[in-house]
Amino acid sequence: MTQRAEHSTVMDRLAIDDLVTGYAIAVDDGDWAAYRELFTKDGRADYRSAGGIEGGSEEIAAWLAEMMRHFPVRQHLIVNRRITLDTRDGAPGDTATVRADYLNPMRLADPAAPPASDPSGTDPRGHGALAPNYTCAGRYAFTAHRTPDGWRLAEVVVHEKWRQVGPAKKP
């Protein structure tokens, strides 16, 4: 592999890693416009193993926006990222796969409490005062394609391995 190809591979890996981080941030922050921008035009996601739906990124973003209203506090921790770039004639190609484990502590909303006014999740007047009471974990399978706008997600598949739902506790 030439020095130019090695440099390109490193830059691609960094861009793909940033794409996966952007995915976690968009979902955790409820930034559905940013979520949509992460995908190719025909990008798809499959959340069925976690009790969700499968569909195009527009449909999934709308579904997530509705579902995540039940979880006012959430934080994806995406670790153990294994990025595999395809190659063409020894040079980096335009497709990559990422296998990454996730741990996702969240807090279910208390339907009787007023909405938290503090996005940090510490508002003592509302359901922001409750510690995480819903945790799920598993593995993501991401497929990314190089586009004129940079790397974008073509597919996200969630493989949930476990979840734990417990009573809310004061921190």
ZADO-1210 file (C-alpha; in nm, 4 decimals, padded with zeros to 6 digits):
<atoms>
<atom x="00.0000" y="00.0000" z="00.0000" code="MET" pos="1"/>
<atom x="00.1361" y="00.3407" z="-00.0903" code="THR" pos="2"/>
<atom x="00.1758" y="00.6254" z="00.1541" code="GLN" pos="3"/>
<atom x="-00.1056" y="00.8108" z="-00.0260" code="ARG" pos="4"/>
<atom x="-00.3410" y="00.5116" z="00.0125" code="ALA" pos="5"/>
<atom x="-00.2460" y="00.4761" z="00.3800" code="GLU" pos="6"/>
<atom x="-00.3192" y="00.8439" z="00.4421" code="HIS" pos="7"/>
<atom x="-00.6518" y="00.8141" z="00.2630" code="SER" pos="8"/>
<atom x="-00.7415" y="00.5079" z="00.4697" code="THR" pos="9"/>
<atom x="-00.6659" y="00.6896" z="00.7949" code="VAL" pos="10"/>
<atom x="-00.8726" y="00.9897" z="00.6848" code="MET" pos="11"/>
<atom x="-01.1616" y="00.7617" z="00.5835" code="ASP" pos="12"/>
<atom x="-01.1517" y="00.5824" z="00.9179" code="ARG" pos="13"/>
<atom x="-01.1612" y="00.9123" z="01.1056" code="LEU" pos="14"/>
<atom x="-01.4526" y="01.0359" z="00.8939" code="ALA" pos="15"/>
<atom x="-01.6469" y="00.7128" z="00.9477" code="ILE" pos="16"/>
<atom x="-01.5786" y="00.7226" z="01.3210" code="ASP" pos="17"/>
<atom x="-01.7098" y="01.0805" z="01.3231" code="ASP" pos="18"/>
<atom x="-02.0207" y="00.9648" z="01.1327" code="LEU" pos="19"/>
<atom x="-02.0964" y="00.7036" z="01.4010" code="VAL" pos="20"/>
<atom x="-02.0407" y="00.9624" z="01.6750" code="THR" pos="21"/>
<atom x="-02.2706" y="01.2016" z="01.4892" code="GLY" pos="22"/>
<atom x="-02.5365" y="00.9310" z="01.4862" code="TYR" pos="23"/>
<atom x="-02.5222" y="00.8905" z="01.8648" code="ALA" pos="24"/>
<atom x="-02.5274" y="01.2653" z="01.9256" code="ILE" pos="25"/>
<atom x="-02.8208" y="01.3236" z="01.6892" code="ALA" pos="26"/>
<atom x="-03.0316" y="01.0552" z="01.8588" code="VAL" pos="27"/>
<atom x="-02.9350" y="01.1614" z="02.2115" code="ASP" pos="28"/>
<atom x="-03.0022" y="01.5287" z="02.1383" code="ASP" pos="29"/>
<atom x="-03.3188" y="01.4617" z="01.9415" code="GLY" pos="30"/>
<atom x="-03.1748" y="01.6460" z="01.6423" code="ASP" pos="31"/>
<atom x="-03.3747" y="01.4721" z="01.3729" code="TRP" pos="32"/>
<atom x="-03.2599" y="01.7057" z="01.0947" code="ALA" pos="33"/>
<atom x="-02.8989" y="01.6124" z="01.1768" code="ALA" pos="34"/>
<atom x="-03.0022" y="01.2454" z="01.1935" code="TYR" pos="35"/>
<atom x="-03.1485" y="01.2627" z="00.8407" code="ARG" pos="36"/>
<atom x="-02.8348" y="01.4324" z="00.7092" code="GLU" pos="37"/>
<atom x="-02.6228" y="01.1370" z="00.8219" code="LEU" pos="38"/>
<atom x="-02.7899" y="00.9061" z="00.5691" code="PHE" pos="39"/>
<atom x="-02.7656" y="00.8549" z="00.1974" code="THR" pos="40"/>
<atom x="-03.0819" y="00.9431" z="00.0043" code="LYS" pos="41"/>
<atom x="-03.1897" y="00.5787" z="00.0111" code="ASP" pos="42"/>
<atom x="-03.0506" y="00.5085" z="00.3602" code="GLY" pos="43"/>
<atom x="-03.2379" y="00.2700" z="00.5861" code="ARG" pos="44"/>
<atom x="-03.2424" y="00.1684" z="00.9504" code="ALA" pos="45"/>
<atom x="-03.3723" y="-00.1415" z="01.1252" code="ASP" pos="46"/>
<atom x="-03.4652" y="-00.1175" z="01.4931" code="TYR" pos="47"/>
<atom x="-03.6868" y="-00.4286" z="01.4967" code="ARG" pos="48"/>
<atom x="-03.4661" y="-00.6281" z="01.7360" code="SER" pos="49"/>
<atom x="-03.5266" y="-00.3523" z="01.9923" code="ALA" pos="50"/>
<atom x="-03.9034" y="-00.3527" z="01.9379" code="GLY" pos="51"/>
<atom x="-03.8965" y="-00.0798" z="01.6748" code="GLY" pos="52"/>
<atom x="-03.9493" y="-00.0532" z="01.3029" code="ILE" pos="53"/>
<atom x="-03.7487" y="-00.0825" z="00.9828" code="GLU" pos="54"/>
<atom x="-03.7628" y="00.1757" z="00.7063" code="GLY" pos="55"/>
<atom x="-03.6093" y="00.4678" z="00.5235" code="GLY" pos="56"/>
<atom x="-03.4268" y="00.7364" z="00.7174" code="SER" pos="57"/>
<atom x="-03.7178" y="00.9840" z="00.6870" code="GLU" pos="58"/>
<atom x="-03.9667" y="00.7334" z="00.8280" code="GLU" pos="59"/>
<atom x="-03.7239" y="00.6254" z="01.0998" code="ILE" pos="60"/>
<atom x="-03.6464" y="00.9846" z="01.2032" code="ALA" pos="61"/>
<atom x="-04.0181" y="01.0568" z="01.2444" code="ALA" pos="62"/>
<atom x="-04.0674" y="00.7355" z="01.4430" code="TRP" pos="63"/>
<atom x="-03.7653" y="00.8070" z="01.6647" code="LEU" pos="64"/>
<atom x="-03.8865" y="01.1628" z="01.7294" code="ALA" pos="65"/>
<atom x="-04.2123" y="01.0203" z="01.8631" code="GLU" pos="66"/>
<atom x="-04.0576" y="00.7304" z="02.0567" code="MET" pos="67"/>
<atom x="-03.7775" y="00.9291" z="02.2177" code="MET" pos="68"/>
<atom x="-04.0308" y="01.1641" z="02.3744" code="ARG" pos="69"/>
<atom x="-04.0753" y="00.8805" z="02.6265" code="HIS" pos="70"/>
<atom x="-03.7058" y="00.9076" z="02.7186" code="PHE" pos="71"/>
<atom x="-03.6203" y="01.2694" z="02.8076" code="PRO" pos="72"/>
<atom x="-03.2689" y="01.1695" z="02.9126" code="VAL" pos="73"/>
<atom x="-03.0639" y="00.9342" z="02.6976" code="ARG" pos="74"/>
<atom x="-02.6999" y="00.8750" z="02.6215" code="GLN" pos="75"/>
<atom x="-02.5565" y="00.6346" z="02.3659" code="HIS" pos="76"/>
<atom x="-02.2152" y="00.4987" z="02.4438" code="LEU" pos="77"/>
<atom x="-02.0868" y="00.3402" z="02.1221" code="ILE" pos="78"/>
<atom x="-01.7649" y="00.1458" z="02.1773" code="VAL" pos="79"/>
<atom x="-01.5467" y="-00.1294" z="02.0291" code="ASN" pos="80"/>
<atom x="-01.5839" y="00.0144" z="01.6806" code="ARG" pos="81"/>
<atom x="-01.4486" y="-00.2169" z="01.4155" code="ARG" pos="82"/>
<atom x="-01.4302" y="-00.0351" z="01.0824" code="ILE" pos="83"/>
<atom x="-01.3747" y="-00.2387" z="00.7677" code="THR" pos="84"/>
<atom x="-01.3116" y="-00.0484" z="00.4461" code="LEU" pos="85"/>
<atom x="-01.3556" y="-00.2170" z="00.1124" code="ASP" pos="86"/>
<atom x="-01.0640" y="-00.1923" z="-00.1260" code="THR" pos="87"/>
<atom x="-01.0268" y="-00.1707" z="-00.5011" code="ARG" pos="88"/>
<atom x="-00.6949" y="-00.2640" z="-00.6538" code="ASP" pos="89"/>
<atom x="-00.5266" y="-00.1996" z="-00.3193" code="GLY" pos="90"/>
<atom x="-00.6809" y="00.1454" z="-00.2790" code="ALA" pos="91"/>
<atom x="-00.9596" y="00.2441" z="-00.0401" code="PRO" pos="92"/>
<atom x="-01.3062" y="00.1883" z="-00.1843" code="GLY" pos="93"/>
<atom x="-01.6336" y="00.3681" z="-00.1329" code="ASP" pos="94"/>
<atom x="-01.8074" y="00.1344" z="00.1135" code="THR" pos="95"/>
<atom x="-01.7341" y="00.0579" z="00.4763" code="ALA" pos="96"/>
<atom x="-01.8921" y="-00.1505" z="00.7479" code="THR" pos="97"/>
<atom x="-01.8765" y="-00.0783" z="01.1179" code="VAL" pos="98"/>
<atom x="-01.9575" y="-00.3195" z="01.3967" code="ARG" pos="99"/>
<atom x="-01.9858" y="-00.1413" z="01.7278" code="ALA" pos="100"/>
<atom x="-02.1238" y="-00.2271" z="02.0693" code="ASP" pos="101"/>
<atom x="-02.3566" y="00.0124" z="02.2454" code="TYR" pos="102"/>
<atom x="-02.4758" y="00.0775" z="02.5974" code="LEU" pos="103"/>
<atom x="-02.7716" y="00.3110" z="02.6186" code="ASN" pos="104"/>
<atom x="-02.8853" y="00.4262" z="02.9650" code="PRO" pos="105"/>
<atom x="-03.2053" y="00.6286" z="02.9482" code="MET" pos="106"/>
<atom x="-03.4767" y="00.7551" z="03.1756" code="ARG" pos="107"/>
<atom x="-03.8412" y="00.6872" z="03.1098" code="LEU" pos="108"/>
<atom x="-04.0566" y="00.9968" z="03.1372" code="ALA" pos="109"/>
<atom x="-04.2897" y="01.0226" z="03.4335" code="ASP" pos="110"/>
<atom x="-04.6227" y="01.0972" z="03.2650" code="PRO" pos="111"/>
<atom x="-04.7522" y="01.2609" z="03.5832" code="ALA" pos="112"/>
<atom x="-04.4635" y="01.5084" z="03.6095" code="ALA" pos="113"/>
<atom x="-04.4408" y="01.8349" z="03.4184" code="PRO" pos="114"/>
<atom x="-04.1747" y="01.8433" z="03.1467" code="PRO" pos="115"/>
<atom x="-03.8246" y="01.9159" z="03.2689" code="ALA" pos="116"/>
<atom x="-03.7194" y="02.2693" z="03.1848" code="SER" pos="117"/>
<atom x="-03.3497" y="02.1908" z="03.2202" code="ASP" pos="118"/>
<atom x="-03.2188" y="01.9758" z="02.9323" code="PRO" pos="119"/>
<atom x="-02.9395" y="01.8448" z="03.1568" code="SER" pos="120"/>
<atom x="-03.1973" y="01.6189" z="03.3188" code="GLY" pos="121"/>
<atom x="-03.1557" y="01.7646" z="03.6677" code="THR" pos="122"/>
<atom x="-03.4719" y="01.9734" z="03.6966" code="ASP" pos="123"/>
<atom x="-03.6097" y="01.8783" z="04.0421" code="PRO" pos="124"/>
<atom x="-03.9593" y="02.0028" z="03.9467" code="ARG" pos="125"/>
<atom x="-04.0149" y="01.7467" z="03.6744" code="GLY" pos="126"/>
<atom x="-03.9101" y="01.4055" z="03.5644" code="HIS" pos="127"/>
<atom x="-03.5561" y="01.5362" z="03.5194" code="GLY" pos="128"/>
<atom x="-03.4744" y="01.4449" z="03.8794" code="ALA" pos="129"/>
<atom x="-03.4930" y="01.0732" z="03.8177" code="LEU" pos="130"/>
<atom x="-03.1896" y="00.8532" z="03.7532" code="ALA" pos="131"/>
<atom x="-03.1774" y="00.6259" z="03.4483" code="PRO" pos="132"/>
<atom x="-03.4278" y="00.3462" z="03.4802" code="ASN" pos="133"/>
<atom x="-03.4072" y="00.1907" z="03.1357" code="TYR" pos="134"/>
<atom x="-03.0878" y="00.0522" z="02.9909" code="THR" pos="135"/>
<atom x="-03.0387" y="-00.1413" z="02.6728" code="CYS" pos="136"/>
<atom x="-02.7280" y="-00.2743" z="02.5029" code="ALA" pos="137"/>
<atom x="-02.6258" y="-00.4591" z="02.1946" code="GLY" pos="138"/>
<atom x="-02.4404" y="-00.4161" z="01.8703" code="ARG" pos="139"/>
<atom x="-02.4853" y="-00.1848" z="01.5757" code="TYR" pos="140"/>
<atom x="-02.4095" y="-00.2873" z="01.2191" code="ALA" pos="141"/>
<atom x="-02.3493" y="00.0265" z="01.0133" code="PHE" pos="142"/>
<atom x="-02.2887" y="00.0367" z="00.6394" code="THR" pos="143"/>
<atom x="-02.1483" y="00.3631" z="00.5063" code="ALA" pos="144"/>
<atom x="-02.0942" y="00.4877" z="00.1528" code="HIS" pos="145"/>
<atom x="-01.8655" y="00.7592" z="00.0293" code="ARG" pos="146"/>
<atom x="-02.0749" y="01.0307" z="-00.1366" code="THR" pos="147"/>
<atom x="-01.9910" y="01.3709" z="-00.2878" code="PRO" pos="148"/>
<atom x="-02.0893" y="01.5114" z="00.0550" code="ASP" pos="149"/>
<atom x="-01.8608" y="01.2751" z="00.2467" code="GLY" pos="150"/>
<atom x="-01.9338" y="00.9454" z="00.4187" code="TRP" pos="151"/>
<atom x="-02.3030" y="00.8774" z="00.4816" code="ARG" pos="152"/>
<atom x="-02.4950" y="00.5911" z="00.6402" code="LEU" pos="153"/>
<atom x="-02.6594" y="00.3566" z="00.3921" code="ALA" pos="154"/>
<atom x="-02.7859" y="00.1207" z="00.6605" code="GLU" pos="155"/>
<atom x="-02.8066" y="00.0945" z="01.0375" code="VAL" pos="156"/>
<atom x="-02.9144" y="-00.2330" z="01.1959" code="VAL" pos="157"/>
<atom x="-02.9616" y="-00.2598" z="01.5712" code="VAL" pos="158"/>
<atom x="-02.8986" y="-00.5991" z="01.7320" code="HIS" pos="159"/>
<atom x="-03.0254" y="-00.5522" z="02.0858" code="GLU" pos="160"/>
<atom x="-02.8751" y="-00.8100" z="02.3217" code="LYS" pos="161"/>
<atom x="-03.0352" y="-00.7132" z="02.6497" code="TRP" pos="162"/>
<atom x="-03.2378" y="-00.4523" z="02.8316" code="ARG" pos="163"/>
<atom x="-03.3157" y="-00.3733" z="03.1900" code="GLN" pos="164"/>
<atom x="-03.6126" y="-00.1729" z="03.3096" code="VAL" pos="165"/>
<atom x="-03.6232" y="-00.0764" z="03.6734" code="GLY" pos="166"/>
<atom x="-03.7932" y="00.1663" z="03.9048" code="PRO" pos="167"/>
<atom x="-03.6805" y="00.5273" z="03.8866" code="ALA" pos="168"/>
<atom x="-03.4554" y="00.6304" z="04.1719" code="LYS" pos="169"/>
<atom x="-03.3580" y="00.9721" z="04.2928" code="LYS" pos="170"/>
<atom x="-02.9893" y="01.0364" z="04.2201" code="PRO" pos="171"/>
</atoms>
